[in-house]
């Protein structure tokens, strides 16, 4: 069966209001905002945008407020890179979500997220009829686990790889609550903080050796690939048959780390979509591509402005595959 999409991304689509500040405020403090930007965001939506921009046929499933200003911006931004928006659901009762981001001169951020309509995506909004038309199902930061669980179960039942890049909204709910979802996914992509929180690991204990040790419990659930993004160190992958650290790009100008993980996921899926193979050598290339996208992303303000177009990525891919 010919697939219509390379990837369907499921999760939150929000609007980010980004304030640039010299420093983050202390308690009962006030800081001057030097610039204010309004950008489309949300982890799953950022990944969908990046996937489409680098050349993957991409659709997005999430819930927006019906005909409000923020939802119109999200749809228009998706259309700029040809993300298919026909599968998006709408709420008459809830407004489109938004996130308020303070970004200092070091690229460090503080985020306050209002999920709005996004968190009202329900299991009724997820159907096999829609999901069967893709090579890959991607799930990301959505506090409401029910639709993600249904999507993962559908993917498992019809042999479509399911990738979860959870974010702290999901990870903070705890391993016990997440176990049922984790049992249905193929690839788990976590930041260092997400990994430590999920498995209750102290910060100074996290290294390649400890990731191999602590990941046994995740592999025992049936997860095929575990990826931990390590910031400036790069990214680390682990399977039953091998592991490896892939170093990040050498950068001198980090502007904004917003969306780095979302970009990484898009790069990983670009590689996977080319071959749909999970062996160690292919995984190394997928992680290199993820690091490349993340490295480009953090050199510009916002989660999307630094994403390269399909032609630039193709040059990188052909020289690294």
N, C-alpha and C positions, 0 to 999 in steps of 0.2 A: 504493500500500500504506500503510495506517495504521500509524504507528509506536507501539509500546507506551511507549517512553521518549523523553524529550527528550535525555537524555545518559546514557551509560554511562561511569563513571570506572574506570580500571584502574591499579593501583599498590599502594602499601603502606598497611596499616591497623595502627597501633601504639597503645600506651598511653603517654602522656606523663606523666612524674613531674616536676613543676615546683617547684623550690626558689626562693623569693624571698630575695635577699641584698642587703645594702647595697652591696657591691662584689664584683667577681670576684676570686678568690684569685690571689696571685702564686705563684711556684715554692715548693714545700715550705711552703705557707701553709694556714691554716684560717679559714673565715668562718662566722659564725652564720647559720642559716637561720631566718627569721622566720615563714615559712609554707610548707606543703608541700601541693600539690594533685595529685590523680591524675585525668587527663583523657584521653579518647579522642583520638587524633591520627593522624599519618601524612598526608603531603601530599595524596595522591589521596583518602583518606578524608575529610579536612577539606573538600576541594572538593565531594565528593559530599554531605556533610552540609549545606554551605551552599547548594548547588543545590536540595536538597529543601526546605530551610527557606524559601527565597524563592519556592517554588512550581513548580519544574521537576520533572517526573516523572523520577526518578533511580534508577539501579541501580549497584551496586558490584561489581567483580571484583577479588579479591585472595585471598591465602592466609593463614589463621589456624591457630593450634594447635587441635587437636580437643578441645573441651570443657575448656579451661583457664579460669582466672578472668578473664584479660585478654580472651580472645575473647568471653566472655559479656558483658562490659562494652561492648565495641565493638558487638556485635549489638544490645544493648538501647538504646544511644545512637542507633544508626541508626534503630531502630524508632520512636523518639520523634518523628522528623521524616518518617517514612514512606519512608526509603531502602529500595529493594527488595534483600533480602539473599539471594535464592534462587540467585544466580549465584556466591556466595562459595565458595571451595574450602577444604578442610581438610587439614592434615598430621597424621599420627599420630606422626611422628618429631621434629618441630620445634615449639617453643613460640611463642606469639604474640609478635611483636616489641615492643620498648619503647624509649623515648627518655628520656634524663635531661637535664633542662634547668635551667640556673642563670640566673636573671633578676634583673638589678640594678635600682636605682631609676630609671635612665635608660631602661629598657625594652630594654636590650641583653642579648643572650642567648649562652650557650655550650651547645652541644648535643652529646651523645654518644648515638649511635643504635645499637641492636642490632636488626638487621632480622628475625632469627628466621625464622619460617615465611614471612614476606612475600617473602623473596628466593628462595624455592623454588617460586614460581609458574612454571609451565613452559609451553612452546608447546602442550602437550597440553591445557592448561586454557583455551585460547582457541579459540573456534569461530565460524564464520560464522553458524551457526544461532542463536547468542545475540546476536551483534553486529548482525545485519541488522535488529533490532527497535528501533533507535535513530536519532534525527536526527543526533547528534553523538557521536564517540568521543573521550574525554579520557584522555591518558596523563601520568603524573607519576612522581616520584622513586622509582625502583626500580633498584638496581644491576644486576640481571639483565636485560639488554636483550632477550633472546630472546622473551619473551611480548609485549613492547611492539612489537617488529618484526613479529611475526605479526599483531597487532591492526591495525597501521598498513597492512600489506599487504592485509588483508581490507577495511578501510575504503576504500582506494584502488580496489580491484577492484569494489566495489559502490557507489561514488560517495557515500560518507558522509564528511563533513569530519572530519579527524583533527587534534586540538589537542595539542601537546606543551608541557608546563610542566616542564622536566626536573629542576631542582634540581641541587645540586652533586654528588650521588652519580653522576649521569649525566654531567654536564659534565666532571667531573674525568677521565673516561675518554678524553677527547681527541677533536678534530674527526674525525680519520681513522677512529676506531672508530665514531663516531656517524653518519658520512656516509650509510651505507645506510639508517638510520632516518630521517634528515632528508629524504631523497629521497622519502619516502612520506607526509609530513605536509603539512597545509594552513596551519596557524597555529602559529607558534613564539613562546611567551611566556617571556621571560628577565628575571631581575633584572639590575641593573648588573654585579654581580660575575660572574654566570653568563655574561653577554655578553662581558665582558672576557676571561674565562678561555677561553671557547670559541674566540675569534678572536685570542687572544694580544695583547691591547691593553693598554697602560700606563694606569694609573688617570687620570692627568691629560690623557689624550688623548680621553676619552669625552665627547662632546657631540652635539647633533643632527646637525651636519655630518659628524662622524666616523662616526656610526651609519649615515647614508646611504651613506657611502663604503665602510665595511667590510661592509655587508650585501649588497653585490652578489654576493658568493660564495654567500650563503644563498639569495638570490632565484634565482640560476642553477641551484639544485638543484630548483626547482619549488615552493618554499614561497610561498604566496599572500600571507600577512600575517606580518610580524615585529613583535612588541610588546616594548618594553623598559620595565620598570617602574623609575622613577627616585626612589623614596622620596618625600620631601616635595615634590619638584618635580612629581610627577605621573607620567604615562606617555606614551610616544612610540610611534607606529605608522608602519609603512612598507610600501607596496605598490609595484608597478610603475607605478601611476597616481597616486600621491600619498603624502603623509605629514602628520603633525600631532602637536603636543604638547598633551596635555589635562592641565590643572593639577589638582592634588589638592585635597581639602577643606582648608579652613583650620581647624586644630585647635590647641587650647591644652592638651590633656590626653592625651598619648600615654602609655599604661600599659604595653603589651606588643606588640611587633611580630611575635610568633609568629603565623604563619598569614596574614599580610597578603597574600602572593602567592597563596595558595590561595583566599582570599576574592575577590581581584581576578579570578582565572580564572573563578570562579562567576558574578560579575557580567558578565563579558564573554560567557559562554555564555548567560546569561539573555537578553541582547540578541540574540545570534545566533539563538537558538531561536525568537524572535518572527517573524523574517523570512527567515532563512537567506540573507541578502544580504551581499556583501563589498565594496560600494562605499565610497568615502571617507566620505561623510556618515553612512552607517550605522555605520561603524567608529568614528567620533567618539562616537556615542551609546553603543556597546558599551564603549568605554574610560571614558566618564563613569560608567557603571554599575559598572564594575570599581573605579574610584577610590572611588566611594561605599561599596561594600561593604568595601574595604580600610580606608578611613577609619573606618568604624564598628567594624570588627574590632579595631583597635589601641587602642581606648579602654577595653577590658576585658581582664582576665587570660585567657589561653588563646586558642586559635585559633578557637573557636566561640561563645563567650559574647556577643560583640558583633555577631553576624550578625543583621540585622533580619529580621522575619517577612515573609511574602508581601504582606500588606496595606501595610506601610510602604514596601516596595520598589515596589509598584505605584503609590503616590502619587508617589514620586520619578520613576519611569519615565514616567508620564503627563505630568509637568511638564517632561520633558527630551527626549522623543523628537521 
